[in-house]
Amino acid sequence: MILINTEDIKDGMKLAKDLIDGNGNLILGKGHTLYRKHIKTILSLGFTKLYVLSPDEEELPVEEDIEILSTRNKVAALRIVHKATREAYKKVDLKQIRLQGKEILDLIENIIAELLKKDELVFNMFELKKHDDYTFFHSTSVTVLSLILGIRIGLSLDQLRQLGYGALLHDIGKTKVPKDILNKSGTLTAEEMETMKKHTIWGFEILKAQGFLPHESCLVALQHHEKLNGTGYPYSLSSAEIHLFSKITAIADVYDALTSDRPYRDALLPHLALEYLMGGGDTYFDFNLVREFMKFISIYPVGTMVELNTKEIGIVIKTYPGQSARPVVRVFFDRDKKLLPHPIDRDLTKEYTTFVTRIVEKSPF
């Protein structure tokens, strides 16, 4: 399996992962052969990257963590967030907004159960996002990231539920931000920024009005932009005043936002997003939480094409918890960039002098 830019798709390639839109609709299924009409559709829908099978037409071993969330739960999450967003857009009075309580509670229960079944959690859930679908995919990713971090620090089952509800709906208040501000490609004016900041208060009010959500979950919507040094919003809270669930969601929120393509900037590579989080440790973010977060984030997600210090080029086929900088790489090209007759697997946790030097953006296949 290889992650490629959509402009590099060639006639006859096969999908290695289901292609799902932000409404939870399956566009094309895993294993589907891509022909010109499919490629044209994918490009027109705005997808920037795609997982396809390897050049030898044999699917590479895929670690379970590449599908850390099942398609069933992913689709359910996307549809629930879409329905909640649509409901919130329709109602002017925040107290009249009614979210689908049972569906939300059941979804979080199912996601937690799925995550708890996994012995090793390495976040490789790279989403094939479109700009227009960002809100829905973002909410899903933030929920999973937050829950994994919650599991790692030993939260109880009830605490995980509360965290999950809040993370899933943390941005619901953005439905009340004018779209010209929300989707603006340039820098927001001071007045526009003040309007944007209000989404946290609006989100809190929407969630409190539901009646079925714990107060701690509602606080996530209110506080996920607060910073430890008191420079966040809406209330400039300092470290001790910010709820733990809000601190967790803030890290997940920023990481997913930085690693997603937006109309006003390209996505950052995972290691650069992690550098940003580390740089803000104990200033913007809780340092201990960031350090724990880094242990399950894959710097080089499965399917990423990389170049080694040997000048060889290959595809990441496995990552290890706590050692994401040293994945297993299936080498396809030798140091002279010639295609090998048979690929070679290099486990960088065992080959101590070999390491990744860069991510290859343009496929040499």
N, C-alpha and C positions, 0 to 999 in steps of 0.2 A: 504494500500500500504506500502511496506517495501523495503528499500534499502539493498541489501545483496551482499556479495562477490560472484563472479561467481563460486568459488569452493564449495559454499554452496547450489547451485541450486540442487533441487531434482526433480525427474521425476514426472510430473503432475502439477507442478507449472504453474501459468499463468502470462504472462507479464502485467504489469500495465502501461507501457509507450511504445510508438513505439521505435524500435531499428533501428537507422539510422547510416550509415557509413559516413566517411568524404567526400564522393562524393555526398552525399545527397540521396543515395539509401536506400530504406526501406528494411531492412533485415527480420524483423518479426514485425507484427502489434500488437498493444495493444489488450489484451485479448487472444492472442495466447497461447495455451497450449504447454508447453515445455516437449518434450520427449527426450529420450537418444540421438537421432540423432541431435536434435536442440541444446542440451547442448554441444555436441561435437563440433558443428560448432561454437557456441559462444565462447567456450574456445580457439579454433584454431584461431579465428579472433583476439584474444588478448584483449577482453573486461575484465575489472577487477571487475566491479560492475554492478548490474542489479536491476531494479525495478520490483517486483512481487506483486501479490495480497496477502492480509493478509491470515493467516492460516485458518480462518473460511470461506474462499472463497467469502466473501463479500467485495467489494471494499470499502476501507475507504474513508471518505469525503476528497476530494482533493481541496485545495484552488486554486483559479485561478492563484496565483503567482507561483505555481509549473510548470505551462506551460505559463510563462510570455511572451514567444514568441511562436506563433502558429507553428505547424509542417510545414505549407505551407511556412511561411517566413523563418523558420529555414533551410528547405531544399533549398530554393532559395538562401539564404546566402551561404550555404556550396558549392553549385554548382557554384556560381559566383566567390567565392574565389578560388575554384579549377581551374576554367577556366583561371582566371587572373594569377594564379601561373604557370599553364602550359604554357601560352603564354610568360610569363617573362622568364621561363627556356629556351625556344626555341631560343630566340633572344640574340645575343651577344651584339649588339649595343643597348644601353639603349633607345636611341631616336627612335628606330624602333618598340619598344614594343607598341602594341595597345590594350588597355583594353576595355571591353564592356561597353561604357559610358551610354547608355540609361538604360541597365539592372541595373547598379550600382545606378544610380540616382533614378530609380523607386523603387528599393529594400529599400533604405534608407527612401524614402518617405513612403513606406508601414510600415516599422518598427516603424517609429516615430508616424504614425497615430495609430498603434496598441497600443503603449505604452501610448499615450495621452488619450486613451479611458478608461484606468484603473484608478479607484479611488485611489487604494492603490498599491504601487509598492514595493514588498518585493522580493528580488532576491533569488530565490530558483532553478534557472535553472541549476541543476546539470546535466552535460552532461555525457553520457556513452561513454567515449573517449577511443580510442586505441592510443598507442604510434605513430603509423604511420599516424594517422589522426589528430594529435595534432594541426598542423598549421591551418587547416580548422575550427575546433571547437573553437580554441583559438581566431581566428579573429572574429567569430560570437559572442562569449561571451564578448569579449572586446568591441565590437560595442554596444551591449545591455547595458552593465555596464556603459559605457561612456555616452550613451544617457540618461539613467535614472538619472545619476548624473547631467547631463546638464539640464534636466527637473527640478530637485529639486532645482537647484540654479537660475532658472528663465531665462534660455537662450531663445532667440526668436526662432521662427520656422526656419528662415534662418540660424541662428547660429547653431541650432541643425543639420540641413542638412550638413553644413560645417564640424562640428564635426564628424558626422556619416561617411562621405566619408573618412575622414582621419583615423578614428579608424578602419574601415573595411580593409583598405589597408596599415595600419601602418608598417607591416612587409614584404611588397612586395620586399624590397631590399635584403631579405635573400635568394631570388632565385639566387643571384649572389655570395653567399658564398659557397665555396667548401663543398660538402656533408660530407666529412670526418671530417671537422671542425664543421659543423653545428650539426652533430649527434654524436660527440665524447662523450664518457661516462666519460672520465677522465677530469682532469683540463687542460684547454687550455694553451699552451705556450704563452709567451709574444708576439711572432710573430703571432701566431694564433689569439690571442685576438685582435690585431691591425686589422687583416683582418675582424674579426667578427664585430668590431665597424664600419667598412665602410658600413655595410648594411643600416645604417641610411642615409648616403649621397647618396648611390645608389637608395634607395627608394624615396628620395626627387627628384632625377633627373628623375626617371621613371614617377612619378606622374606629375611633371612639364611639361614633354613632351606630356602629354595627351591632353592638351588644354582645357578640359571641367571642370577641377577641380580648385576651388578657391585656391589662394595662402595659405590661412589659413589651408586648408586641407592638403596641401603638407607639411606644417611645422610640422604636427603631425608625419609624417614618419621621419623627420629630427631630431626632438627634444624629442621624447618620452623616451629617455634614459638620458636626461639631469637631473641634480639634483639641488635643490635650493642652496646648498652650493658651487656649482661650481665644484664638483668632477665627474660630469657625462660626457657623450660624445655625439657627436663628438667634440664639441667646448668649453666644460667646461663653459657653460653659467650659470649665477647666476639668482636668482629669477625673477627680473624684466625683464630680457632678454628672458625668456621662455614664449611662448604664452599660454594663458589659456587653449586652446584645448589640447595642449601637456601635460600640468600638469594633466588634467583630464584623458587623455588616459594613462599616466604613471601609475596612481593609478590602473586603471582597468587592465592594462597589467600585473603588478606585482601580483595583487591579483589572477588573473586567472592562471598565471604561477605557483604560489606557491600551488594552490589547484588542480593542474593537475599532474597525474602520468607522470614521464619522465623516459627515459632509465637509467639515472644516479641517480635518487632518487624517493622515494614515495611521493605522494601528502600530503601536510599539511592539517590538519583539518581547517575549516573556522576560528575558533577563534584564532588559532595560526597565520594564515596569517594576520588577522586584527591586532594582537599584533605587528607584524613586521611593518605594515604600520603606526601604532600609534608611534612606536619607532622611525620611520624616519620622523615624522611630523615636519615641519619647518627646517629639515636638508636635507632630500632627497625629501620629498613631501610637498605640501601645507597643513598645519595643518587643516585649515578650510574646505578644500575639503575632507580630510580624515575623519574628524568628521561627515560631511554630508553623506559621502559614508557609514559609519558604521550604519547609521540610516535605510538603506534599505537592508543591507546584513543579511541574516538569518544565525545565528551561528549554529543552528541545523536545516538543511533543512528538509522539509516534507519528511517522509519516513525513517528518521534516527532512529535507535534503541538506546535508552538511558537508563541509570540507574539513579534513583532518590535517594535522601538522605534517603528515606524510605526503600531503598534496592529493591524496586519494579523495574521491567523492562517493558518498553513499547515502543511505536512508536510515533514519533512526527507527529501530523495530522494537525496542524495549527500553524502559527506564526503571531505575531502582529508587525506592523511597529514601530520601536523605542524600542521594548521590545523583541527582538529576543532571549534573554537569558531566557525568561519565556514563552515557547510555551505551547500549549495544547498537552498533552501526553495521548495516549490510552494505559492503563496498561494491559498487558497480563499475567504477572507473579508476584506472591506475593513475599514478602520479603524472603521466603524460596525457591524461584525459582520454585514454583509449578504453572502450567498453570491454570489460573482462568476459571471457567465455563462460565463466561460472562465478557468481558473486561470492564474496568472502565475508563472513561475519566477524566483527571485531568487538569484543567485550572490553570496553575501556576501563572497567573496574579491575580487570586483570592485566591489561596491557598498560602498565603505569606510565610509560613514556609517550603514549599516544593520547592526543586530546583533540577536541573540536576547536577549530580556529574561526569558523564563520558559518552562517546559514547561507545556503545557495538559493538565491531568489529566482534565478532564471534556469529552468530545467535544461540540462545538457542532452536529454534523451531525444 
